[in-house]
Amino acid sequence: MRELFAIPGMRLYFLGNSLSGIGDYALWLAAGIWVRELTGSTAQAGLCFLCLVAGTLLSPLTGIVVDRVRRRPLIMATNAATGLLVLTLTAVHRAGQVWLVFGVMFLYGLSSSITGSAMSALLPKLVPERLLGSANGFSQALGQGQRLITPALGVGLLSVAGGGAVAVLDAVSFAAGTVCWAFITIEEDRPEPSGTRWVRDTAAGFAYLSRTPLLRQLTAAMTVAFFVMGFFETLGIAIATTGLRHAPSWTGVIVTAMGVTGIIGGLSAGAVMNRVGPGRLSALGLGFAAVAALVDGVPRDAVVIAGAMLLGLGIPYIVVGTMTAMQLNTPNELMGRVSGADNFLVTGGQSVGIATGAGLISFVYYRDLCYLVAGVLALTAGYLLTRRAQRPGPVAAAVAPAAPAVEG
C-alpha cells in the first residue's frame, strides 16, 4: 500500500473519489425517504432507485463519449455539472415537485456511468499493471467504509434540515472531487476523432466482450450472479422479519456487518489477486457469496450475521477481479465502450433480479429463495474456476482475436 501511495496523484485520486462518494451515498439513500415523506407513497419512493438505474443503463452510449474525449477534463466537467444539477433539489418542498427528484436521479445515473467508465480508463495510466488490483481494492475498501457512515449522515441531515440540505452536501462533495482532479497530472492518449457512427461505435464494446474469452466469461457469470443477488433487495427484509422475527430496520445490522468485512476484502483483494489471478479472485468472491446465501436461511442471528460478513468479504473480490481483468485486457481506446457494455449487461441483470425477487417473495418461502440464490452463485463460481481463460498467466494481448474462440 505504501508503494501505491508513493505514486504521484494517487492520494488525490482516492481523496477525490472518497469525497464524491460520501455525497453520492448520502443523497441516494435520502432521496427515497424524502419522496416517501413528501408523498406518503412507498411506490414513488422506489421510483428513485429505478430512475437511478435507468440512467446507468445508458452506459453503452456514454461509453462512446468516454472514448472520444480526454477523460480527466470529462470527469471534472461531469462532476461540476452534476453538482449544479443536484442543487436544483433545494427547490423541492411539496409532493407536486417530486418529478424533479426523479429527473435528477436519472441524470445522476447517467453521470455515474460516465465518471465510472472514465476512471476505469484512467487508472491504468496512473499505476503500473502490478498495482491495479491493489488500487481497485483500496477504492472498494473506501467505498465500504463510506457505506458505514453515510446512512446516518444522509438520513440524519434529512431529518434535521430537510432534503435540500442533503443536496447541498452532495454538491459540495462534487466540488471537492473536481478540485482534486484538477491537481492530478496524467498523460492521456489522443482520443479517436468523433463521428456519427453511433450504432457501430456502441456495438464495438459488445463485440469486444463477445470475442475475448476471459471477459466474455466474466461478464456472463456476473450477469447471472447479479441477477440472483438482486433478490436480496427484498429477501434481506424477509430474512430479518420472517426468519429472525425482528423489525425491518434490523437489516441495518446486516449492512453494517457487510461493511466491516468489506473493508477487509478491499484491502486484501490486491494481494489475493496477485496469487490467483483476477478471474479466480472473482470466482472466490462468488463462492463466499454462495455460502452467505446458504446460511442466510438459518433462523439464528449469529449465523445470519456471519453470512453477512462473508458476503461483505466476497463483494470486493467480485468487483476488483472483474474490473481489473477488464483494465488489463482491454485496449485503452475501447475502455469506455467495453466498460459501458459490461455495465449495461450486469446492471440490467441486477435490475431484472430486483423485480423478480420482489415478485417471488410473495409466494415462495424466503428460505427456498436463499437456497436458490446459493445454488446459482455456486454454479457461476464453478464455471469461472473451470475456464482455462481465467487461470493466472500473462496479460492478454492489447487486441482480442478477430474470430470468436471456441471456449464458452
C-alpha positions as CSV (number, residue, x, y, z in Angstrom):
1,M,0.0,0.0,0.0
2,R,2.9,2.3,0.7
3,E,4.1,1.8,-2.9
4,L,0.7,2.7,-4.2
5,F,0.5,6.0,-2.2
6,A,4.0,6.9,-3.4
7,I,2.7,7.3,-7.0
8,P,2.1,10.9,-7.8
9,G,-1.6,11.8,-7.9
10,M,-2.9,8.6,-6.2
11,R,-3.6,10.3,-2.9
12,L,-5.7,13.0,-4.7
13,Y,-7.4,10.3,-6.7
14,F,-8.5,8.4,-3.6
15,L,-9.4,11.6,-1.8
16,G,-11.5,13.0,-4.6
17,N,-13.3,9.7,-5.1
18,S,-14.0,9.4,-1.4
19,L,-15.4,12.9,-1.0
20,S,-17.6,12.4,-4.1
21,G,-18.7,9.0,-2.8
22,I,-19.8,10.3,0.6
23,G,-22.2,12.8,-1.1
24,D,-23.4,10.1,-3.6
25,Y,-24.4,7.6,-0.9
26,A,-26.0,10.2,1.3
27,L,-28.2,11.5,-1.4
28,W,-29.1,8.1,-2.9
29,L,-30.3,6.9,0.4
30,A,-32.0,10.1,1.5
31,A,-33.8,10.6,-1.9
32,G,-36.2,7.7,-1.4
33,I,-37.0,8.6,2.2
34,W,-37.5,12.2,1.2
35,V,-40.0,11.3,-1.5
36,R,-41.8,8.9,0.9
37,E,-42.1,11.8,3.4
38,L,-43.4,14.2,0.7
39,T,-45.9,11.9,-1.0
40,G,-46.7,9.2,1.6
41,S,-46.2,6.7,-1.3
42,T,-43.7,3.8,-0.9
43,A,-44.1,3.1,-4.6
44,Q,-42.9,6.6,-5.6
45,A,-40.0,6.3,-3.2
46,G,-39.0,3.2,-5.0
47,L,-39.0,5.1,-8.3
48,C,-36.0,7.0,-7.1
49,F,-33.8,3.8,-7.4
50,L,-35.5,2.9,-10.6
51,C,-34.7,6.3,-12.2
52,L,-31.1,6.0,-11.0
53,V,-30.7,2.5,-12.6
54,A,-32.4,3.7,-15.8
55,G,-29.7,6.4,-16.2
56,T,-26.9,3.9,-15.7
57,L,-28.4,1.6,-18.4
58,L,-27.4,4.2,-21.0
59,S,-23.8,3.3,-20.3
60,P,-23.2,1.9,-23.9
61,L,-23.9,5.4,-25.2
62,T,-21.9,7.2,-22.6
63,G,-19.0,4.9,-23.2
64,I,-18.7,6.4,-26.7
65,V,-18.3,9.8,-25.1
66,V,-15.6,8.5,-22.7
67,D,-13.6,7.1,-25.7
68,R,-14.0,10.2,-27.8
69,V,-12.7,13.0,-25.4
70,R,-9.9,13.3,-22.9
71,R,-11.1,11.6,-19.7
72,R,-9.7,13.9,-16.9
73,P,-11.5,17.0,-18.2
74,L,-14.6,14.9,-18.9
75,I,-14.6,13.8,-15.2
76,M,-14.2,17.3,-14.0
77,A,-16.9,18.7,-16.3
78,T,-19.3,15.9,-15.3
79,N,-18.7,16.4,-11.6
80,A,-19.2,20.1,-11.9
81,A,-22.4,19.8,-13.9
82,T,-23.8,17.1,-11.6
83,G,-23.0,19.3,-8.6
84,L,-25.0,22.1,-10.1
85,L,-27.8,19.7,-11.1
86,V,-28.3,18.4,-7.5
87,L,-28.6,22.0,-6.2
88,T,-31.9,22.2,-8.1
89,L,-33.3,19.9,-5.5
90,T,-33.3,22.7,-3.0
91,A,-36.4,23.9,-4.8
92,V,-38.4,20.8,-3.8
93,H,-40.8,21.4,-0.9
94,R,-44.0,19.6,-1.7
95,A,-45.4,16.4,-3.3
96,G,-46.1,18.0,-6.7
97,Q,-42.4,18.7,-7.2
98,V,-41.0,15.2,-6.7
99,W,-40.8,14.8,-10.5
100,L,-37.7,17.0,-10.1
101,V,-36.2,14.4,-7.8
102,F,-36.9,11.6,-10.3
103,G,-35.3,13.6,-13.1
104,V,-32.2,14.4,-11.1
105,M,-31.8,10.7,-10.1
106,F,-32.0,9.7,-13.8
107,L,-29.3,12.2,-14.8
108,Y,-27.3,11.2,-11.7
109,G,-27.2,7.6,-13.0
110,L,-26.1,8.9,-16.4
111,S,-23.3,11.0,-14.7
112,S,-22.2,7.9,-12.7
113,S,-21.9,5.8,-15.8
114,I,-19.7,8.5,-17.4
115,T,-17.3,9.0,-14.5
116,G,-17.2,5.3,-13.7
117,S,-16.0,4.4,-17.2
118,A,-13.7,7.3,-17.4
119,M,-12.0,6.5,-14.1
120,S,-11.6,2.8,-15.1
121,A,-9.8,4.0,-18.2
122,L,-7.6,6.5,-16.4
123,L,-6.4,4.3,-13.6
124,P,-4.1,2.1,-15.8
125,K,-2.5,5.4,-16.8
126,L,-1.8,6.3,-13.1
127,V,-0.5,3.0,-11.7
128,P,1.6,0.1,-13.2
129,E,-0.3,-3.1,-14.0
130,R,1.0,-5.0,-10.9
131,L,-0.7,-2.4,-8.7
132,L,-4.0,-2.2,-10.4
133,G,-5.6,-4.8,-8.2
134,S,-4.4,-3.0,-5.0
135,A,-5.7,0.3,-6.4
136,N,-9.1,-1.1,-7.2
137,G,-9.2,-2.9,-3.9
138,F,-8.4,0.2,-1.9
139,S,-11.2,2.0,-3.8
140,Q,-13.5,-0.7,-2.7
141,A,-12.4,-0.5,0.9
142,L,-13.1,3.2,0.9
143,G,-16.5,2.6,-0.6
144,Q,-17.4,0.1,2.0
145,G,-16.2,2.4,4.7
146,Q,-18.4,5.2,3.3
147,R,-21.4,2.9,3.5
148,L,-20.9,2.6,7.2
149,I,-21.1,6.3,7.9
150,T,-23.3,7.8,5.1
151,P,-26.6,6.2,6.1
152,A,-26.5,8.1,9.4
153,L,-25.2,11.2,7.7
154,G,-27.8,11.3,4.9
155,V,-30.8,10.3,6.9
156,G,-29.7,12.4,9.9
157,L,-29.3,15.5,7.8
158,L,-32.6,14.9,6.1
159,S,-34.4,14.6,9.4
160,V,-32.8,17.7,10.8
161,A,-32.6,20.1,7.9
162,G,-34.5,18.5,5.0
163,G,-33.7,17.1,1.6
164,G,-32.3,20.4,0.3
165,A,-29.5,20.2,2.9
166,V,-28.5,16.8,1.7
167,A,-28.4,18.1,-1.9
168,V,-26.1,20.9,-0.8
169,L,-23.8,18.4,0.9
170,D,-23.7,16.4,-2.3
171,A,-22.9,19.5,-4.4
172,V,-20.1,20.4,-2.1
173,S,-18.7,16.8,-2.3
174,F,-18.7,17.1,-6.1
175,A,-16.9,20.4,-6.0
176,A,-14.2,18.9,-3.7
177,G,-13.8,16.0,-6.1
178,T,-13.4,18.3,-9.0
179,V,-10.7,20.3,-7.3
180,C,-8.8,17.1,-6.5
181,W,-8.9,16.0,-10.2
182,A,-7.7,19.5,-11.2
183,F,-4.4,18.8,-9.5
184,I,-3.8,15.3,-10.8
185,T,-1.3,15.2,-13.7
186,I,-1.8,12.4,-16.2
187,E,-0.7,11.8,-19.7
188,E,-3.7,10.8,-21.9
189,D,-3.6,9.3,-25.4
190,R,-5.1,11.4,-28.1
191,P,-8.8,10.3,-28.4
192,E,-10.1,8.9,-31.6
193,P,-11.8,11.5,-33.8
194,S,-15.5,11.8,-33.2
195,G,-18.0,10.8,-35.9
196,T,-21.6,9.9,-36.5
197,R,-21.3,6.1,-36.4
198,W,-23.2,5.7,-33.1
199,V,-24.6,2.3,-33.8
200,R,-21.2,0.8,-34.9
201,D,-19.3,2.5,-32.1
202,T,-21.8,1.3,-29.5
203,A,-21.6,-2.2,-30.9
204,A,-17.8,-2.2,-30.7
205,G,-17.9,-2.6,-26.9
206,F,-20.3,-5.6,-27.0
207,A,-18.3,-7.1,-29.9
208,Y,-15.0,-6.9,-28.0
209,L,-16.6,-8.5,-24.9
210,S,-18.0,-11.4,-27.0
211,R,-14.8,-12.2,-28.8
212,T,-12.5,-12.0,-25.8
213,P,-12.9,-15.3,-23.8
214,L,-11.7,-14.0,-20.4
215,L,-14.0,-11.0,-20.5
216,R,-16.9,-12.8,-22.1
217,Q,-16.9,-15.5,-19.4
218,L,-16.6,-12.9,-16.6
219,T,-19.5,-10.8,-18.0
220,A,-21.7,-13.8,-18.4
221,A,-21.0,-15.1,-14.9
222,M,-21.5,-11.6,-13.4
223,T,-24.8,-11.0,-15.3
224,V,-26.2,-14.3,-13.9
225,A,-24.8,-13.7,-10.4
226,F,-26.0,-10.2,-10.0
227,F,-29.5,-11.3,-11.3
228,V,-29.9,-13.6,-8.3
229,M,-28.1,-11.2,-5.9
230,G,-30.7,-8.6,-6.8
231,F,-33.2,-10.8,-4.9
232,F,-31.6,-9.6,-1.7
233,E,-33.2,-6.1,-2.1
234,T,-36.4,-7.7,-0.8
235,L,-35.0,-11.0,0.5
236,G,-33.0,-9.2,3.2
237,I,-36.1,-7.8,4.8
238,A,-37.7,-11.3,4.8
239,I,-34.6,-12.7,6.4
240,A,-34.8,-10.1,9.2
241,T,-38.6,-10.3,9.7
242,T,-39.9,-13.8,8.7
243,G,-36.7,-15.7,9.6
244,L,-35.3,-13.8,12.6
245,R,-38.5,-12.2,13.9
246,H,-37.0,-8.7,14.0
247,A,-38.3,-5.4,12.8
248,P,-37.3,-4.5,9.2
249,S,-34.8,-2.0,10.5
250,W,-32.7,-4.9,11.7
251,T,-31.4,-5.1,8.1
252,G,-29.1,-2.2,9.2
253,V,-27.2,-4.8,11.3
254,I,-26.7,-6.9,8.2
255,V,-25.5,-3.9,6.2
256,T,-23.1,-2.9,9.0
257,A,-21.6,-6.4,9.2
258,M,-21.1,-6.4,5.5
259,G,-19.4,-3.0,5.6
260,V,-16.8,-4.1,8.2
261,T,-15.6,-7.1,6.3
262,G,-16.0,-5.3,3.0
263,I,-13.1,-3.0,4.1
264,I,-11.0,-6.1,4.9
265,G,-12.0,-7.6,1.5
266,G,-11.0,-4.4,-0.4
267,L,-7.6,-4.1,1.4
268,S,-6.7,-7.8,0.8
269,A,-8.1,-8.1,-2.8
270,G,-4.9,-7.0,-4.5
271,A,-2.6,-9.4,-2.7
272,V,-5.0,-12.3,-3.3
273,M,-5.4,-11.4,-6.9
274,N,-1.6,-11.5,-7.4
275,R,-1.7,-15.1,-6.4
276,V,-4.8,-16.5,-8.1
277,G,-5.5,-14.0,-11.0
278,P,-8.4,-11.6,-11.4
279,G,-10.9,-14.2,-12.8
280,R,-10.3,-16.6,-9.9
281,L,-10.5,-13.8,-7.4
282,S,-14.0,-13.1,-8.7
283,A,-14.8,-16.8,-8.5
284,L,-13.6,-16.8,-4.9
285,G,-15.9,-13.9,-4.1
286,L,-18.8,-15.6,-5.7
287,G,-18.1,-18.7,-3.6
288,F,-18.2,-16.6,-0.5
289,A,-21.5,-15.1,-1.6
290,A,-22.9,-18.6,-2.2
291,V,-22.1,-19.7,1.3
292,A,-23.5,-16.5,2.7
293,A,-26.8,-17.0,0.8
294,L,-27.0,-20.6,2.1
295,V,-26.5,-19.8,5.8
296,D,-29.0,-16.8,5.5
297,G,-31.7,-19.5,5.5
298,V,-30.7,-20.4,9.1
299,P,-33.0,-18.6,11.6
300,R,-30.3,-17.6,14.0
301,D,-29.0,-14.1,14.5
302,A,-25.3,-15.1,14.8
303,V,-25.4,-17.3,11.7
304,V,-27.0,-14.6,9.6
305,I,-24.5,-12.0,10.8
306,A,-21.7,-14.4,9.9
307,G,-23.2,-14.9,6.5
308,A,-23.4,-11.1,6.0
309,M,-19.7,-10.8,7.0
310,L,-18.8,-13.4,4.5
311,L,-20.8,-11.7,1.8
312,G,-19.2,-8.4,2.7
313,L,-15.8,-10.0,2.2
314,G,-16.8,-11.5,-1.1
315,I,-18.2,-8.5,-2.9
316,P,-14.9,-6.6,-3.2
317,Y,-13.3,-9.7,-4.5
318,I,-16.0,-10.0,-7.2
319,V,-15.8,-6.3,-8.2
320,V,-12.0,-6.0,-8.1
321,G,-11.4,-9.2,-10.0
322,T,-13.8,-8.2,-12.9
323,M,-12.7,-4.6,-13.0
324,T,-9.0,-5.4,-13.0
325,A,-9.5,-8.1,-15.7
326,M,-11.2,-5.6,-17.9
327,Q,-8.5,-3.0,-17.4
328,L,-5.7,-5.4,-18.1
329,N,-7.3,-7.0,-21.2
330,T,-9.0,-4.1,-23.0
331,P,-7.3,-1.5,-25.3
332,N,-7.5,1.8,-23.5
333,E,-9.1,3.5,-26.5
334,L,-12.0,1.0,-26.2
335,M,-12.3,1.1,-22.4
336,G,-15.3,3.4,-22.2
337,R,-17.4,1.3,-24.6
338,V,-16.3,-2.1,-23.2
339,S,-17.0,-0.9,-19.7
340,G,-20.3,0.6,-20.8
341,A,-21.4,-2.7,-22.4
342,D,-20.4,-4.7,-19.4
343,N,-22.2,-2.3,-17.0
344,F,-25.3,-2.5,-19.2
345,L,-25.5,-6.3,-19.1
346,V,-24.6,-6.7,-15.4
347,T,-26.7,-3.8,-14.1
348,G,-29.5,-4.8,-16.4
349,G,-29.4,-8.3,-15.0
350,Q,-29.4,-7.0,-11.4
351,S,-32.4,-4.7,-12.1
352,V,-34.4,-7.6,-13.5
353,G,-33.3,-9.6,-10.5
354,I,-34.6,-7.0,-8.1
355,A,-38.0,-7.0,-9.8
356,T,-38.1,-10.8,-10.0
357,G,-37.2,-11.1,-6.3
358,A,-39.9,-8.7,-5.3
359,G,-42.4,-10.8,-7.2
360,L,-41.2,-14.2,-5.9
361,I,-41.1,-13.3,-2.2
362,S,-44.9,-13.1,-2.2
363,F,-45.4,-16.8,-2.9
364,V,-42.0,-18.5,-2.4
365,Y,-40.7,-19.0,1.1
366,Y,-37.7,-16.9,1.8
367,R,-35.5,-19.9,2.8
368,D,-36.1,-21.5,-0.5
369,L,-35.1,-18.3,-2.3
370,C,-31.9,-18.3,-0.2
371,Y,-31.1,-21.8,-1.4
372,L,-31.9,-20.9,-5.0
373,V,-29.5,-17.9,-4.8
374,A,-26.8,-20.0,-3.2
375,G,-27.0,-22.7,-5.9
376,V,-26.8,-20.2,-8.8
377,L,-23.9,-18.4,-7.2
378,A,-22.1,-21.7,-6.7
379,L,-22.6,-22.6,-10.3
380,T,-21.2,-19.2,-11.5
381,A,-18.2,-19.7,-9.3
382,G,-17.6,-23.2,-10.5
383,Y,-18.0,-22.0,-14.1
384,L,-15.2,-19.4,-13.7
385,L,-12.9,-21.8,-11.9
386,T,-13.1,-24.4,-14.7
387,R,-12.5,-21.9,-17.5
388,R,-8.9,-22.1,-18.9
389,A,-9.0,-18.4,-19.8
390,Q,-9.4,-17.5,-16.1
391,R,-6.2,-19.1,-15.0
392,P,-3.5,-16.7,-14.0
393,G,-0.9,-16.0,-16.7
394,P,0.5,-13.3,-18.9
395,V,-1.7,-10.3,-19.5
396,A,-3.8,-10.7,-22.7
397,A,-2.8,-9.0,-25.9
398,A,-4.0,-5.5,-26.4
399,V,-6.3,-6.6,-29.2
400,A,-8.6,-9.6,-28.9
401,P,-8.6,-12.4,-31.5
402,A,-10.6,-11.4,-34.6
403,A,-12.6,-14.7,-34.6
404,P,-14.6,-15.9,-31.6
405,A,-12.9,-18.5,-29.6
406,V,-14.4,-22.0,-29.1
407,E,-14.4,-22.0,-25.3
408,G,-17.7,-20.8,-23.8
